[in-house]
Amino acid sequence: MAAERGDVYVEPGLTPLAAREANRGALTSLLDAAGVPYFAVRGTSDHGTVVAVAEQDRERVLGAVFRGLGQYPGHLSVIDPDAPRPARPVSSRDPKAWRGVSTARIVQVGWYRTDPGRHLLLGHEYGCAVEFWQPHGDHLVAPRANRATWAVAARGVNVYGAARLFSRFVSDWTPPHLAPALATRPEFLVDCADDIGFPVDAVYTWVDGNDPAWQRRKALAKGEAYHAESASDARFISRDELRYSVRSLHLFAPWIRNIHIVTDDQVPAWLREDLPGLRITSHREIFRDPADLPTFNSHSIESQLHHIEGLAEHFLYFNDDMFMGRPVAPHAFFTPSGTARYFPSRNRIPQGPVTETDTPVDAACKNNRALLKERFGKVITQPMEHIPYALRRSAMEEAERDFPEAWARTSASRFRAMTDLSPTSSFALYYAALTGRAQPGSMPFTYLQLAVPDLADRLGRLLDGRNQDSFCLNDAFSTPEDIEAQQELLDGFLDAYFPTPSPYER
């Protein structure tokens, strides 16, 4: 156990998955030391774990737990499956914690954990519940429902089951040292109808605006002279959002298979490229027409993402200002059958054709609407929220085939143009919906425009609450002066919200 501060244990490299596994490991080590047989249960919580023991072993189990919590104080709660609300956890130092334990059907044990900076506090929800299974003939019967079965053979033999069976927060691509296989019973090895077994990748597009070589290419493409002093222009200050967005995946979405970062032959200085699970992809690798390069238009780049070598059929597209905000299962973005979820905004696309006064965003939405109406006879009315976009690779491939001229025109636009589509943030999502591969969804999220005057208060509320599945920190309307003033606030916020480095950082 790591260094203790009160009843909270300080752990470097802390993540929700690490806390979950540490609590399970601590509890099962106590059972092993006492010689108590147990097996993992497919519980209904994605955060905590569950082990089952036979009722006849209650005395040995409670003795082991009492001794363990005497050495390393933690928290206890007695769980009544019939109660209208869960019991509050109580410190094991408090005699009240032990009331009702001797007859409880379920007891949850956990140790609160925090990172060295004490920014991330992971509590009882990541604990391990001990269920006392009752004998009934040749079976042991569960005290509450789980994801698979009410009963197992009393004399059954343990087998090992993949970690993903015991939490939707884990996939077959989560590294085994983070989520090992667990001893369980054969009855729990079934593939349930609500399991997601397909891989999900994450894709980012990223540019280093401070790079003089990139600035020269951009100036040349615009027919402008390059000035060396522009390298220090506040417009190109890097906030390091990508580093923290990748951290958010490490912390809150360890089920992601691979991360693809698409760049103009640039590599973030902080990034390690020698580890599996992350790959830098050059624009040159994915653009079908090399004449379209270089490009400085996100719509153009997004039109080619489905050409990434090895990309999963199901993937999430992130702008680098998008972050996961708390542990989220893939079910938030895809159904078990593979249907993608999209998140319509409360805003509406302006009526009428594209005009000179339209913003590039509105123009792209109108272009999307016109093509989809022509093809499907349906009119789209809403843009999408700034939530990671759940995409189907096959839908993007088909959209490119169905609309070759519009797709090629968008790909060839080196800068935002009034003829662009918005391929990932709208068009491909609606195309998938209209071809039966996507459906509307919802999730708690925050879109925060950094130019707001009360930025410090809003960031503080977001940090204190940690109750959003995702959030976006957008600076589309920030001036150079704004950016400089915002930097200190954002540095502190991002370090506090995502204190644990990902394995891909130097």
LODO-399606 format. One record per residue (C-alpha): x, y, z. Coordinates in pm, 1 decimal. Layout:
        c1        c2        c3
         X         Y         Z
...
END
This chain:
        c1        c2        c3
       0.0       0.0       0.0
     129.9     347.5     -86.1
     203.5     631.9     154.5
     -94.3     714.3     375.3
    -247.1    1052.4     454.3
    -527.4     988.7     697.5
    -750.3     730.2     534.9
    -641.2     833.8     184.3
    -346.8     659.9      16.4
    -118.2     848.9    -220.6
     -39.9     658.3    -539.8
     176.0     776.3    -831.3
      29.9     688.0   -1169.6
    -321.6     674.6   -1030.2
    -609.6     603.4   -1268.6
    -964.8     481.8   -1204.9
    -871.8     141.9   -1346.2
    -562.5     126.1   -1123.5
    -771.5     211.0    -815.8
   -1025.8     -54.0    -908.2
    -760.5    -320.7    -953.7
    -569.8    -217.5    -639.8
    -880.7    -248.6    -424.4
    -969.9    -584.3    -575.1
    -613.9    -708.1    -531.5
    -597.2    -592.2    -170.3
    -924.2    -762.1     -79.9
    -851.2   -1089.5    -258.0
    -503.1   -1100.8    -101.5
    -673.1   -1100.1     238.1
    -896.8   -1387.4     128.0
    -600.4   -1579.6     -11.7
    -409.9   -1537.5     314.2
    -709.8   -1673.1     505.2
    -748.7   -1967.3     266.1
   -1098.6   -1861.3     159.9
   -1208.6   -1972.7    -189.6
   -1381.0   -1707.5    -400.6
   -1468.2   -1625.2    -759.9
   -1520.6   -1303.8    -954.6
   -1878.6   -1201.9   -1033.4
   -1995.7   -1001.1   -1333.5
   -2141.3    -717.0   -1129.2
   -2348.9    -430.2   -1262.2
   -2096.8    -158.6   -1170.8
   -1829.8     -70.9   -1425.2
   -1618.2      96.6   -1156.7
   -1610.5    -150.6    -869.6
   -1548.0    -524.3    -859.7
   -1736.9    -811.3    -698.5
   -1620.1   -1142.3    -554.2
   -1842.7   -1420.8    -426.1
   -1777.0   -1640.2    -124.4
   -1985.6   -1918.8      23.3
   -2199.0   -1829.7     325.5
   -2024.1   -2103.2     522.2
   -1699.5   -1903.3     500.4
   -1846.9   -1583.8     649.1
   -1652.4   -1597.9     975.8
   -1317.2   -1643.5     803.2
   -1397.0   -1372.4     548.9
   -1494.8   -1113.9     808.9
   -1193.8   -1200.7    1019.9
    -963.2   -1146.7     722.7
   -1128.5    -815.8     637.2
   -1108.7    -699.0     999.1
    -737.9    -777.8    1019.5
    -665.2    -614.6     685.0
    -848.1    -294.2     768.2
    -677.7    -288.9    1105.1
    -341.6    -272.2     930.7
    -450.1     -41.5     647.3
    -766.1     150.9     743.7
   -1017.8     193.3     465.0
   -1394.0     220.4     426.4
   -1682.7     -22.2     462.2
   -2044.1     -24.4     357.1
   -2316.0    -280.9     414.2
   -2516.1    -323.4      95.1
   -2882.4    -416.7     115.5
   -3003.5    -510.0    -235.8
   -3359.6    -417.1    -135.4
   -3276.3     -72.3       3.7
   -3397.9     230.4    -196.8
   -3050.4     388.0    -190.7
   -2698.8     260.6    -122.5
   -2550.8     295.7     225.1
   -2283.2     557.9     278.4
   -1931.6     421.5     330.2
   -1790.5     461.1     681.1
   -1426.0     466.8     786.9
   -1318.4     130.7     924.8
   -1175.2     322.4    1222.9
   -1532.9     405.2    1326.2
   -1710.5     128.6    1523.0
   -2029.2     219.1    1334.3
   -1874.1      75.0    1018.8
   -1903.2    -275.7    1159.4
   -2271.1    -262.2    1250.3
   -2467.1    -521.6    1059.5
   -2159.5    -676.1     899.2
   -2207.0   -1011.0    1073.3
   -2539.0   -1070.2     892.6
   -2489.2    -861.2     577.5
   -2554.6   -1022.7     243.4
   -2298.3    -792.8      79.3
   -2010.8    -591.3     223.6
   -1810.9    -347.3      12.7
   -1450.9    -271.3     108.0
   -1236.2       3.5     -37.3
    -938.5     227.8      18.6
    -952.3     590.6     -92.0
    -666.6     684.9    -321.9
    -525.5    1008.7    -458.3
    -242.3    1122.6    -683.9
      68.3    1291.4    -535.3
     -78.4    1635.5    -607.7
    -406.3    1538.1    -438.3
    -609.2    1648.2    -739.9
    -778.1    1315.4    -819.0
    -967.5    1141.3    -538.5
   -1098.1     793.5    -615.5
   -1326.4     659.4    -349.7
   -1558.2     380.7    -246.8
   -1718.2     333.7    -588.3
   -1391.0     169.1    -694.9
   -1403.1     -74.1    -402.8
   -1453.8    -449.1    -404.3
   -1784.3    -597.4    -286.8
   -1792.5    -934.6    -113.2
   -2116.4   -1123.7    -178.4
   -2216.2   -1410.3      49.7
   -2378.5   -1671.8    -175.2
   -2630.5   -1902.5     -10.0
   -2645.8   -2282.0     -59.3
   -2953.1   -2412.9    -238.5
   -2936.7   -2780.2    -328.3
   -2641.2   -2831.9    -560.3
   -2601.4   -2459.8    -623.3
   -2485.6   -2137.4    -465.6
   -2734.7   -1853.4    -511.1
   -2647.3   -1484.7    -547.7
   -2782.4   -1224.8    -301.9
   -2858.2    -981.5    -587.1
   -2875.3    -967.8    -964.7
   -2560.4    -953.9   -1173.9
   -2500.9    -949.5   -1548.3
   -2505.0   -1324.0   -1607.8
   -2664.7   -1566.0   -1359.8
   -2840.3   -1608.7   -1027.1
   -2665.8   -1936.5    -941.4
   -2352.8   -2143.5    -996.5
   -2271.7   -2505.4    -922.1
   -2178.4   -2541.3    -555.2
   -1889.9   -2772.3    -640.7
   -1791.5   -2592.2    -958.3
   -1429.9   -2532.1   -1051.5
   -1285.7   -2188.3   -1115.7
   -1172.7   -2088.6   -1463.6
   -1014.1   -1766.6   -1583.6
   -1221.6   -1503.7   -1759.6
   -1106.6   -1200.0   -1957.8
   -1111.1    -873.2   -1765.0
   -1365.6    -721.7   -2007.3
   -1628.5    -962.1   -1873.9
   -1623.2    -784.0   -1539.1
   -1644.8    -421.4   -1650.7
   -1756.7    -237.5   -1962.3
   -1472.3       1.9   -1876.5
   -1226.7    -261.9   -2005.0
   -1182.0    -418.5   -2349.8
    -981.2    -703.0   -2498.9
    -725.3    -437.2   -2596.4
    -669.3    -301.3   -2246.2
    -313.2    -406.1   -2149.4
    -327.4    -721.3   -1931.8
    -103.8    -568.9   -1663.7
    -373.9    -304.1   -1612.1
    -667.7    -545.5   -1620.9
    -569.2    -910.0   -1567.0
    -789.3   -1211.3   -1625.8
    -984.0   -1312.5   -1315.2
   -1070.1   -1644.5   -1154.4
   -1442.5   -1697.1   -1199.5
   -1697.8   -1966.2   -1274.8
   -1786.8   -2098.3   -1622.6
   -2137.0   -1955.0   -1588.4
   -1988.5   -1603.6   -1623.6
   -1797.2   -1668.2   -1946.6
   -2093.8   -1605.4   -2175.5
   -2106.3   -1320.2   -2427.0
   -2406.3   -1115.6   -2319.3
   -2626.9    -923.4   -2559.6
   -2509.7    -590.9   -2415.7
   -2136.8    -667.8   -2446.2
   -1929.7    -468.8   -2694.8
   -1664.8    -696.6   -2839.8
   -1550.4    -494.6   -3141.0
   -1245.1    -265.9   -3126.1
   -1281.8     111.2   -3101.2
    -998.2     343.7   -3206.2
    -943.4     713.6   -3138.0
    -830.1     960.1   -3405.8
    -688.1    1308.9   -3357.4
    -587.5    1571.1   -3609.8
    -310.0    1792.3   -3475.7
     -91.8    2076.9   -3594.7
     202.2    2250.3   -3431.3
     134.3    2612.7   -3516.9
     468.0    2714.8   -3363.9
     663.8    2516.6   -3624.0
     843.2    2760.1   -3861.8
     851.5    2499.6   -4140.4
     474.2    2459.3   -4116.8
     429.5    2837.3   -4113.3
     643.2    2867.1   -4426.7
     428.8    2607.7   -4604.4
     115.2    2790.9   -4500.1
     246.0    3129.9   -4613.6
     352.3    2983.4   -4948.2
      10.0    2823.2   -5000.1
    -156.8    3159.5   -4930.2
      83.3    3345.3   -5156.4
     217.1    3547.8   -4864.2
     566.8    3624.6   -4744.2
     685.9    3436.8   -4436.3
     805.7    3653.3   -4146.7
    1019.3    3489.7   -3878.6
     861.1    3696.0   -3601.3
     525.8    3530.2   -3670.9
     659.7    3221.5   -3496.1
     603.9    3400.9   -3166.1
     256.8    3527.4   -3258.3
      10.6    3451.4   -2978.3
    -225.4    3297.5   -3233.5
      10.7    3001.5   -3256.7
      67.8    2944.1   -2884.5
      32.0    2572.9   -2811.4
    -176.7    2495.7   -2506.3
     -61.5    2133.1   -2510.2
    -426.3    2025.2   -2535.1
    -333.2    1707.0   -2719.4
    -114.1    1584.9   -2432.9
    -401.3    1627.3   -2188.7
    -663.9    1485.3   -2422.3
    -454.8    1168.5   -2457.9
    -425.4    1165.0   -2078.8
    -804.6    1176.2   -2062.7
    -820.7     856.4   -2268.5
    -562.6     688.5   -2045.9
    -759.8     786.2   -1736.7
   -1117.7     750.3   -1850.4
   -1132.2     531.1   -2164.4
    -878.8     247.0   -2126.4
   -1093.0      40.5   -2364.2
    -959.3     231.9   -2667.4
    -757.3      -3.1   -2889.0
    -531.0     234.9   -3083.3
    -480.5     611.3   -3093.3
    -404.4     761.0   -3436.4
    -263.6    1114.6   -3448.9
    -284.2    1262.6   -3798.4
     -31.0    1540.5   -3864.9
     151.3    1729.6   -4137.9
     472.7    1532.0   -4071.8
     490.8    1677.1   -3721.0
     543.0    1497.6   -3390.3
     469.6    1653.8   -3049.4
     794.4    1704.4   -2857.5
     652.9    1527.2   -2551.7
     538.0    1214.5   -2735.9
     695.3     868.2   -2726.3
     649.5     678.9   -3052.0
     805.7     349.8   -2942.6
     505.2     205.6   -2759.9
     218.8       2.7   -2906.3
    -124.4     158.6   -2906.2
     -36.7     496.8   -3059.9
      69.3     585.7   -3412.1
     156.1     909.2   -3590.5
       3.2     917.9   -3939.0
     117.5    1168.5   -4200.4
    -122.1    1350.0   -4430.8
      82.4    1195.5   -4712.2
     -27.1     847.4   -4605.2
    -400.4     911.7   -4623.3
    -464.2    1162.8   -4903.0
    -577.5     988.0   -5218.3
    -467.1    1281.6   -5433.6
    -117.8    1406.8   -5340.6
    -192.2    1728.6   -5530.6
    -426.8    1829.4   -5247.3
    -127.0    1871.4   -5014.9
     -22.1    2064.2   -4825.1
    -354.9    2150.2   -4670.5
    -442.7    2378.2   -4380.2
    -814.1    2303.4   -4380.3
    -951.9    2068.8   -4114.7
   -1243.7    1976.2   -4343.1
    -995.9    1861.8   -4605.7
    -801.0    1648.6   -4358.6
   -1116.2    1500.7   -4206.5
   -1235.3    1390.7   -4550.4
    -943.1    1145.8   -4564.0
    -942.3     995.6   -4214.1
   -1106.1     671.6   -4321.2
    -794.4     598.9   -4528.4
    -579.8     552.6   -4215.8
    -410.5     214.6   -4241.2
    -545.0     -31.0   -3984.4
    -819.8     200.6   -3860.3
   -1104.2      21.0   -3682.0
   -1452.3      17.7   -3832.3
   -1571.9     197.3   -3517.8
   -1371.3     500.6   -3411.7
   -1398.9     825.6   -3218.8
   -1275.5    1145.0   -3379.1
   -1140.8    1407.1   -3139.2
   -1042.9    1763.2   -3198.8
    -749.7    1824.8   -2967.1
    -965.7    2054.1   -2753.7
   -1200.8    1766.8   -2664.5
   -1153.3    1563.2   -2347.4
   -1311.5    1274.0   -2165.2
   -1428.6    1408.7   -1829.6
   -1482.0    1093.0   -1624.1
   -1485.2     714.5   -1675.4
   -1700.2     638.1   -1979.3
   -1783.3     302.6   -2137.9
   -1785.1     254.8   -2517.4
   -2161.7     213.3   -2487.1
   -2183.4     591.9   -2458.1
   -2076.9     612.3   -2824.0
   -2185.4     282.0   -2981.5
   -2458.5      27.2   -2921.0
   -2357.2    -337.4   -2876.0
   -2476.8    -403.7   -3232.3
   -2230.9    -143.1   -3362.4
   -2470.4     144.7   -3425.1
   -2296.8     478.0   -3369.0
   -2444.9     748.7   -3149.5
   -2444.8    1112.4   -3256.6
   -2524.3    1414.0   -3041.9
   -2740.6    1681.4   -3208.2
   -2710.0    2040.0   -3090.1
   -3002.7    2253.1   -2976.4
   -2895.1    2503.3   -3242.1
   -3040.4    2503.2   -3592.4
   -2876.0    2523.9   -3931.6
   -2971.5    2856.3   -4096.1
   -3234.0    2832.0   -4368.5
   -3165.0    2886.6   -4736.5
   -2866.3    2827.7   -4964.6
   -2508.6    2930.8   -4891.4
   -2456.7    3308.0   -4895.6
   -2150.8    3530.5   -4873.7
   -2241.8    3626.3   -4517.5
   -2241.4    3267.7   -4388.4
   -1963.0    3153.9   -4159.4
   -1757.0    2862.7   -4296.9
   -1922.3    2638.0   -4038.4
   -2274.7    2735.0   -4147.0
   -2180.9    2708.1   -4513.3
   -2055.5    2352.7   -4463.6
   -2375.0    2259.4   -4277.6
   -2583.7    2396.9   -4563.5
   -2377.7    2201.3   -4816.3
   -2426.1    1886.7   -4609.0
   -2799.6    1950.0   -4599.6
   -2832.7    2002.3   -4974.1
   -2648.4    1681.8   -5067.2
   -2826.0    1464.9   -4812.1
   -3165.9    1599.6   -4915.8
   -3087.2    1524.6   -5279.1
   -2975.4    1170.4   -5196.7
   -3224.5    1069.8   -4924.2
   -3508.3    1321.7   -4943.3
   -3449.1    1414.2   -4578.5
   -3362.7    1759.3   -4442.1
   -3112.6    1787.9   -4158.0
   -3179.8    2080.4   -3924.7
   -2926.4    2051.9   -3641.8
   -2548.1    2073.7   -3623.3
   -2367.3    1849.3   -3375.3
   -2246.5    1919.3   -3024.3
   -1873.5    1941.5   -2956.1
   -1859.2    1584.8   -2826.9
   -1614.9    1323.6   -2965.9
   -1766.3    1205.1   -3293.3
   -1852.4     834.0   -3308.0
   -1791.0     728.3   -3666.8
   -1820.8     421.6   -3886.2
   -1534.5     380.5   -4129.0
   -1758.2     205.0   -4380.7
   -2005.5     495.3   -4375.5
   -1728.6     740.7   -4462.6
   -1604.4     514.2   -4742.2
   -1953.3     490.9   -4889.1
   -2013.1     864.4   -4853.4
   -1695.8     932.2   -5050.3
   -1814.7     693.0   -5323.5
   -2167.9     837.1   -5329.3
   -2053.6    1200.9   -5349.3
   -1717.8    1188.1   -5529.1
   -1725.2    1544.2   -5662.7
   -1817.5    1712.3   -5333.6
   -1571.7    1493.2   -5146.1
   -1288.2    1568.8   -5387.2
   -1370.3    1939.9   -5378.2
   -1348.1    1941.1   -4997.8
   -1023.8    1744.1   -5003.9
    -871.3    1992.2   -5249.1
    -960.6    2301.3   -5042.8
    -630.9    2402.5   -4882.2
    -815.5    2656.2   -4666.2
   -1176.0    2672.8   -4548.9
   -1403.0    2729.3   -4848.2
   -1772.2    2801.7   -4886.5
   -1801.6    2480.9   -5091.1
   -1672.5    2253.1   -4813.1
   -1857.6    1970.4   -4647.1
   -1794.8    1906.3   -4276.8
   -1717.6    1534.9   -4314.5
   -1673.8    1413.1   -3956.9
   -1863.6    1664.3   -3744.7
   -2189.7    1632.3   -3938.4
   -2199.8    1478.0   -4285.7
   -2072.4    1126.7   -4207.8
   -2283.4    1111.1   -3892.2
   -2606.0    1193.8   -4073.8
   -2507.8     970.4   -4365.6
   -2465.9     682.4   -4120.2
   -2801.1     764.3   -3960.1
   -2981.5     774.9   -4294.0
   -2831.0     438.0   -4389.9
   -2920.1     269.0   -4059.8
   -2582.5     283.3   -3885.3
   -2624.0     570.8   -3637.3
   -2884.7     699.0   -3395.2
   -2923.1    1004.7   -3169.7
   -2766.6     987.6   -2825.7
   -2714.0    1209.0   -2524.5
   -2449.4    1251.9   -2257.8
   -2356.8    1504.2   -1989.1
   -2103.1    1740.5   -2146.2
   -1974.1    2096.5   -2130.1
   -1878.6    2326.3   -2415.7
   -1669.8    2609.8   -2276.9
   -1574.8    2904.5   -2493.7
   -1246.0    3031.1   -2351.2
   -1319.3    3394.5   -2434.4
   -1588.7    3418.0   -2163.7
   -1513.8    3675.9   -1891.4
   -1577.9    3431.0   -1604.1
   -1343.9    3161.4   -1736.8
   -1176.1    3100.8   -1399.2
   -1510.4    3035.6   -1227.7
   -1631.0    2802.4   -1501.4
   -1308.7    2601.8   -1503.1
   -1329.1    2580.3   -1124.8
   -1682.4    2441.2   -1136.1
   -1583.9    2188.3   -1401.7
   -1287.8    2072.8   -1192.5
   -1478.7    2056.3    -864.4
   -1776.0    1873.8   -1015.6
   -1601.1    1620.2   -1242.1
   -1952.5    1521.6   -1346.6
   -1932.0    1556.2   -1726.2
   -1867.9    1263.0   -1958.6
   -1682.8    1493.8   -2196.2
   -1598.2    1859.1   -2240.0
   -1458.7    2091.3   -2503.9
   -1239.6    2396.6   -2436.7
   -1274.7    2602.1   -2752.5
   -1083.3    2919.7   -2834.3
   -1237.8    2999.9   -3171.9
   -1315.4    3355.5   -3062.8
   -1004.3    3429.8   -2857.6
    -780.1    3723.1   -2946.9
    -400.1    3703.4   -2908.7
    -435.8    3903.8   -2588.2
    -701.2    3660.1   -2460.6
    -478.5    3361.8   -2528.4
    -192.7    3497.9   -2323.2
    -424.3    3579.2   -2032.3
    -591.4    3236.6   -2048.5
    -272.2    3032.7   -2051.6
    -200.3    3034.4   -1678.6
    -559.7    2940.0   -1598.0
    -558.6    2653.2   -1845.6
    -220.6    2519.4   -1736.8
    -341.4    2489.3   -1379.1
    -677.7    2344.4   -1478.6
    -542.4    2078.3   -1714.1
    -270.6    1968.1   -1471.1
    -526.9    1934.3   -1193.5
    -794.6    1758.3   -1400.5
    -551.7    1516.3   -1566.0
    -263.6    1473.9   -1318.3
    -151.9    1130.7   -1436.3
      69.6    1119.7   -1746.9
     -20.2     872.8   -2018.5
     236.8     605.6   -2103.7
     304.7     791.5   -2429.1
     474.1    1087.4   -2259.7
     850.2    1121.9   -2239.0
END
